Amino acid sequence: MGIESDPGLRVLAVNILGRFLLNPDKDIRYVALNTLLRVVHADCKPVQRHRTTIIDCLKDPDVSIQRRAIDLCFALIDGTNVRLMVKELLLFLERCDAEFKGDVCSNLVLAAEKYAPTKRWHIDSMLSLLSTAGNYARDDVVSSLVALISQTPDLHAYATFHLFNALRSTMTQQPLVQVASWTIGEYGDLLLSGCDNGDSQIAPVAETEVIEVLRQALVHPMSTVQTKEMVLNALVKLTTRFSTSWLPQLNEAISYYSTNPQLELQQRSVEYNKICAQPSQIRSGLLDYMPMMPARTILETTEPNNQRNPAESNDSSPRKLSNGTLNNGAPQSLTILDLLGPETVTPGTTNPPVNSETANSTGDSSNLLDLLDIFAPSTDNKTSAVAAPSTGWGLPVTNGVTSASTQLTNQQTLDGLFDISNELSALGLSGPQTSAKSIPPLTVCDTNGLRVLFNFDQPQSSPDGTQRQLTIRLVATNTGPDPIEAFEFQAAVPKSCQIQLLPPSSSSIQSGLTAPPLTQLLKLSLPMKVAPRMRVRLQFTKRGIPTTEQLQLDQFPTILWQ
């Protein structure tokens, strides 16, 4: 693979590997899939000939073979086979283990977004995805479908009718209920006039039926707080979509949570009741149709051949990001620097050669695909000084548990030294003053009952004076009433920087003021006079529901790099 060879020899090698996929020995099949995953980025066409055999590997009972087959299937998707591949992957999604569902969902979204032949097919595929994945669909799937519907005015009625019928048939799948609630709230008036379904006409829906379905979703035992909030939004918006004769029924449904102990639900219910009491002219202005959502996914803002207009934001605070790109087997010029933008360098200095690194907080290779959902593939074929594993998506990945035993020993020692200081930092307290200038902590995330802080040691310079060494102490605390399980922190930095994550102190965070926080040590190396930039993903489970937060950090304290 490291030697340029004759294309005919490469095709012959791919055919041999394809025959290996039929071998009864699972180790040989795994090696064949792993090697084809490397070949596909150099020459995709010969691998496409074995697509049927690769799809059959999805049915293999060995999860490691399934994982490699999933990666290879997504790498093979292009504009000519997207219908077939998405159909096969949706069938696989129905029967696959829970550990695969979230990754498959997110990457199906990216594949459909990049290669969808028509907008209607795109919407139909996303609806099938939500119906199949159920509660395993992540937030990025919900936001992607909402944005797609918003950007397709001629299919507003089509999407609204199909989502209403899906909501009427099942209310246990929360992502589907959330998308349906948003769509009905925005375009509920279209339900009253029917819709053309291509070869048939969909009958109109009565206002009373729409209100009753939303009322059932509002009180359904499977509905989460976030879902209930979205249903309340839909109900208050319908006060301007339906005639005023339905205002009393809508107001009654909105008032349901006016005395609920959940503060957010109670506040929305009470405030929306006040809005309903306002004159129709005021309500119409407050609850008007939302403007078309701009395209914000990484594919739409960085793909050179994409014709959609990217939406740029100058917000310097940590901001949520959608998932990353899908490698289709063709060379791409997209790098992490393209995503983060040019680095800030003070006058008189130049940027050093860049080197791409990402970091994962666990050593389980099943989570490598998660990080690759955020960040685009790199075209740099040079190997770093320390070989990093690759998932075949063009991005080298490092993790915090692949180090030698000395890292674990160091981490245990550091945990013992800094337990007290981390807890004080998490509570907003400070220890004894030192002669060095204090560095303020950085709030990474404070939402969904999870608060994550970065505490910084004094920066150090490398022996040759070209690099700045930063030690960051992540402190995660639970501010909600429910325990947080399966917490995982992932990060990526520009190619000119390097990051190392040591193992966290725990994977769960208990609630309560006396509960110890989760701590993790990060080591960041960056060129002198270059501001740190980082993209992070926080994954955790709360009340059995997996949650993902994706953020970009730009505003590090200036003392760290100046």
Stockholm file with secondary structure:
# STOCKHOLM 1.0

chainA/1-562         MGIESDPGLRVLAVNILGRFLLNPDKDIRYVALNTLLRVVHADCKPVQRHRTTIIDCLKDPDVSIQRRAIDLCFALIDGTNVRLMVKELLLFLERCDAEFKGDVCSNLVLAAEKYAPTKRWHIDSMLSLLSTAGNYARDDVVSSLVALISQTPDLHAYATFHLFNALRSTMTQQPLVQVASWTIGEYGDLLLSGCDNGDSQIAPVAETEVIEVLRQALVHPMSTVQTKEMVLNALVKLTTRFSTSWLPQLNEAISYYSTNPQLELQQRSVEYNKICAQPSQIRSGLLDYMPMMPARTILETTEPNNQRNPAESNDSSPRKLSNGTLNNGAPQSLTILDLLGPETVTPGTTNPPVNSETANSTGDSSNLLDLLDIFAPSTDNKTSAVAAPSTGWGLPVTNGVTSASTQLTNQQTLDGLFDISNELSALGLSGPQTSAKSIPPLTVCDTNGLRVLFNFDQPQSSPDGTQRQLTIRLVATNTGPDPIEAFEFQAAVPKSCQIQLLPPSSSSIQSGLTAPPLTQLLKLSLPMKVAPRMRVRLQFTKRGIPTTEQLQLDQFPTILWQ
#=GR chainA/1-562 SS CCSCCCHHHHHHHHHHHHHHTTCSCHHHHHHHHHHHHHHTTTCHHHHHTTHHHHHHGGGCSCHHHHHHHHHHHHHHCCTTTHHHHHHHHHHHHHHSCHHHHHHHHHHHHHHHHHHCSSHHHHHHHHHHHHHHHGGGSCHHHHHHHHHHHHTCGGGHHHHHHHHHHHHHHCCSCHHHHHHHHHHHHHHGGGGGSCEECSSSEECCCCHHHHHHHHHHHHHCTTCCHHHHHHHHHHHHHHHHHSCGGGHHHHHHHHGGGTTCSSHHHHHHHHHHHHHHTSCHHHHHHHTCCCCCCCBCSHHHHHCTTCCSCBCCCCCCSCEECCCCCCCCSSCCCCCHHHHHCSCCBCTTCCCCCCCCEEEESSCCGGGHHHHHHHSCCCCCCCCCSSCCCBCSSSCBCEETTSSCHHHHHHHHHHHHHHHHHHHHHHTTCCCSCCSSCCCCCEEEEEETTEEEEEEECCCEECTTSSEEEEEEEEEEEECSSSCEEEEEEEEEECTTCEEEECCCSCSCBCCSTTSCCEEEEEEEEEETTBCCCEEEEEEEEETTEEEEEEEEECCCCGGGTC
#=GC SS_cons         CCSCCCHHHHHHHHHHHHHHTTCSCHHHHHHHHHHHHHHTTTCHHHHHTTHHHHHHGGGCSCHHHHHHHHHHHHHHCCTTTHHHHHHHHHHHHHHSCHHHHHHHHHHHHHHHHHHCSSHHHHHHHHHHHHHHHGGGSCHHHHHHHHHHHHTCGGGHHHHHHHHHHHHHHCCSCHHHHHHHHHHHHHHGGGGGSCEECSSSEECCCCHHHHHHHHHHHHHCTTCCHHHHHHHHHHHHHHHHHSCGGGHHHHHHHHGGGTTCSSHHHHHHHHHHHHHHTSCHHHHHHHTCCCCCCCBCSHHHHHCTTCCSCBCCCCCCSCEECCCCCCCCSSCCCCCHHHHHCSCCBCTTCCCCCCCCEEEESSCCGGGHHHHHHHSCCCCCCCCCSSCCCBCSSSCBCEETTSSCHHHHHHHHHHHHHHHHHHHHHHTTCCCSCCSSCCCCCEEEEEETTEEEEEEECCCEECTTSSEEEEEEEEEEEECSSSCEEEEEEEEEECTTCEEEECCCSCSCBCCSTTSCCEEEEEEEEEETTBCCCEEEEEEEEETTEEEEEEEEECCCCGGGTC
//
